[in-house]
Amino acid sequence: MTRRRPPPDTPAAAAIDEVARTIAEHALARHAVRVDPEHNLIGALLHHHAATAAAVLSLVDDQDIHTELPRLLLGIIRAIVHEGRQPDPVTVAARARQLADPRDPHTRPYDHLVVVRHLAEVYTLGWPPNLFSYAAQVVEDAYRRDLWDGCTRLAQMADQHTDIADLETHAATVINRWRAFHHRLHLLTHTPAPSTSPPNAENFPATTISTPSTQDTPHRLTA
């Protein structure tokens, strides 16, 4: 016997609609997590040993992560890897519990249950844990955001008729920062290895910015 839907505008019908919306929202959130490189990076790190994780973490900064919860988890994973331990979900969850006094909710960045649920979700996403690929996507996204922010700020400064020396100094600063982004992204996409050197400006495409000596102040554009 087929059950009939309750008449509209009744508590039973409203309850059914609420359940349907909740299920749909959960499915949408799940799909959003599955295609987000930041969540996939955290999930992939949970599957790797400390040495491999350390190689990737040397090329990914915490500030490359745009979303707050993955950024928190990346910092926890980094600390665990620094100790030479594998950042598995149980270890990460236990470390997250130690972040703050559980008796003081104002010092806890996230409810521990939220952290545990998120760890379980990203650990079981089902994709092959392609660690270097996810890390490269995260760094590339951060690089693009920084390019947009830097160019926008330069345009604002130019529009406000900022002193040309200050404008050149800011341009030199952001381009040097982009060199480091470029170098990290290049290492992640071309030469992933367990041991990598820190980012530097040598491999950035040719620009008109020179690196002054310690006696030169400030950084200036060169002809």
C-alpha positions in Angstrom: 0.0 0.0 0.0 1.4 3.4 -1.0 1.6 6.0 1.7 0.1 9.3 0.7 1.9 12.6 1.4 0.3 14.6 4.2 -1.9 17.5 3.2 0.1 20.8 2.6 0.4 23.4 5.3 0.3 20.8 8.1 3.0 20.0 10.7 3.6 16.6 9.1 4.2 18.0 5.6 6.5 20.7 7.0 8.5 18.1 8.9 8.9 16.0 5.7 10.0 19.1 3.8 12.6 20.0 6.5 14.1 16.5 6.3 14.3 16.7 2.5 16.0 20.0 2.7 18.5 18.8 5.3 19.4 15.7 3.2 19.8 17.9 0.1 22.0 20.4 1.9 24.2 17.6 3.3 24.6 16.0 -0.1 25.5 19.4 -1.6 28.0 20.1 1.2 29.5 16.6 0.6 30.0 17.4 -3.1 31.6 20.7 -2.3 34.1 19.1 0.0 34.9 16.4 -2.6 36.0 18.9 -5.2 37.7 21.4 -2.9 41.6 21.0 -3.1 42.0 22.3 0.4 39.9 19.5 1.9 41.5 17.0 -0.4 44.9 18.1 0.6 44.1 17.5 4.3 42.6 14.1 3.4 45.7 13.1 1.4 48.0 14.1 4.2 46.2 11.8 6.6 47.1 8.9 4.3 50.9 9.6 4.1 53.9 8.9 6.2 55.7 11.8 7.9 58.6 12.0 5.4 56.3 12.4 2.4 54.0 14.8 4.3 57.0 16.9 5.4 58.2 17.3 1.8 54.8 18.7 0.7 54.4 20.8 3.9 57.8 22.5 3.2 56.1 23.9 0.1 52.7 24.8 1.5 52.2 27.7 3.9 49.4 27.7 6.4 48.2 31.0 4.8 47.8 29.3 1.5 44.7 27.7 3.0 41.7 30.0 2.5 39.2 28.1 4.7 39.5 28.3 8.4 39.0 24.7 9.5 41.4 23.2 6.9 43.9 25.8 7.9 43.6 24.8 11.6 44.0 21.1 10.6 47.1 21.9 8.5 48.8 23.5 11.4 48.1 20.5 13.6 49.3 18.1 10.9 52.5 20.2 10.5 53.2 20.0 14.2 52.7 16.2 14.2 54.9 15.7 11.2 57.6 17.9 12.7 57.8 15.4 15.5 58.4 12.6 12.9 54.9 11.0 13.5 52.4 10.0 10.8 49.4 12.4 10.8 46.7 9.8 10.8 43.1 10.8 11.8 43.3 9.5 15.3 46.6 11.4 16.1 45.3 14.6 14.5 42.0 14.4 16.4 43.8 13.8 19.7 46.0 16.8 19.1 43.0 19.0 18.2 41.5 18.1 21.5 44.6 19.5 23.3 44.4 22.8 21.5 42.5 24.6 24.2 40.9 24.1 27.6 37.7 22.2 27.1 36.2 23.9 30.1 36.5 27.3 28.3 34.4 27.3 25.1 35.9 30.8 24.2 39.3 29.3 23.7 38.2 26.4 21.4 38.4 27.4 17.7 36.1 24.5 16.9 33.9 22.0 18.7 35.9 18.8 18.8 33.0 16.8 17.3 33.1 19.1 14.3 36.8 18.4 13.9 36.3 14.7 14.2 33.5 14.6 11.7 35.5 16.6 9.2 38.5 14.4 9.6 36.4 11.3 9.0 34.8 13.0 5.9 38.0 14.0 4.2 39.8 10.8 5.1 37.1 8.8 3.3 36.6 11.0 0.2 37.4 8.0 -2.0 39.8 9.8 -4.4 43.3 8.5 -4.8 45.4 10.5 -2.3 47.4 12.5 -4.9 49.2 14.6 -2.4 51.5 16.7 -4.6 48.7 17.4 -7.0 46.3 18.7 -4.3 49.1 20.7 -2.8 49.9 22.3 -6.2 46.2 23.2 -6.6 46.1 24.8 -3.1 49.3 26.9 -3.8 48.0 27.9 -7.3 44.7 29.1 -5.8 46.6 31.1 -3.2 48.9 32.5 -5.9 46.0 33.7 -7.9 44.4 35.3 -4.9 47.6 37.1 -4.1 48.0 38.2 -7.7 44.5 39.7 -7.6 45.1 41.4 -4.2 48.5 42.7 -5.2 47.4 44.1 -8.5 44.2 45.6 -7.0 46.3 47.4 -4.3 48.8 48.7 -6.9 45.9 50.0 -9.0 44.4 51.7 -6.0 47.7 53.3 -5.0 48.3 54.5 -8.6 44.8 55.9 -8.7 45.3 57.8 -5.5 48.5 59.3 -6.9 50.7 57.7 -4.3 54.3 58.8 -4.4 56.1 57.0 -7.2 58.9 55.8 -4.9 56.3 54.2 -2.6 54.5 52.7 -5.5 57.7 51.1 -6.9 58.6 49.8 -3.4 55.2 48.1 -3.1 55.5 46.7 -6.6 58.9 45.2 -5.8 57.6 43.7 -2.6 54.7 41.9 -4.2 56.7 40.7 -7.2 59.3 39.2 -4.9 56.4 37.5 -3.1 55.1 36.2 -6.4 58.6 34.8 -7.2 58.3 32.6 -4.1 54.8 31.5 -5.1 56.1 30.6 -8.5 59.0 28.6 -7.2 56.9 26.6 -4.8 54.4 25.8 -7.5 57.1 24.8 -9.9 58.6 22.4 -7.3 55.2 20.8 -6.6 54.3 20.4 -10.3 57.7 19.4 -11.7 60.2 18.2 -9.1 58.4 16.7 -6.1 60.9 15.1 -3.8 61.2 14.2 -0.2 63.8 16.9 0.4 63.4 20.3 -1.2 65.2 23.6 -0.7 63.3 26.6 0.6 61.6 28.9 -1.9 63.8 31.6 -3.5 63.5 34.1 -6.3 66.0 32.6 -8.7 63.5 30.5 -10.9 60.8 33.2 -11.3 60.4 34.4 -14.9 62.5 37.3 -15.9 61.2 40.6 -14.5 62.6 44.1 -14.1 63.0 43.7 -10.3 66.4 43.4 -8.9 67.3 42.1 -5.4 69.2 44.8 -3.6 72.0 44.3 -1.2 71.5 44.7 2.5 72.8 48.3 2.2 70.3 49.3 -0.4 67.0 50.8 0.9 64.3 50.6 -0.1 63.6 48.0 -2.8 63.2 49.8 -6.1 62.4 49.0 -9.7 65.4 49.0 -11.9 65.7 50.0 -15.5 
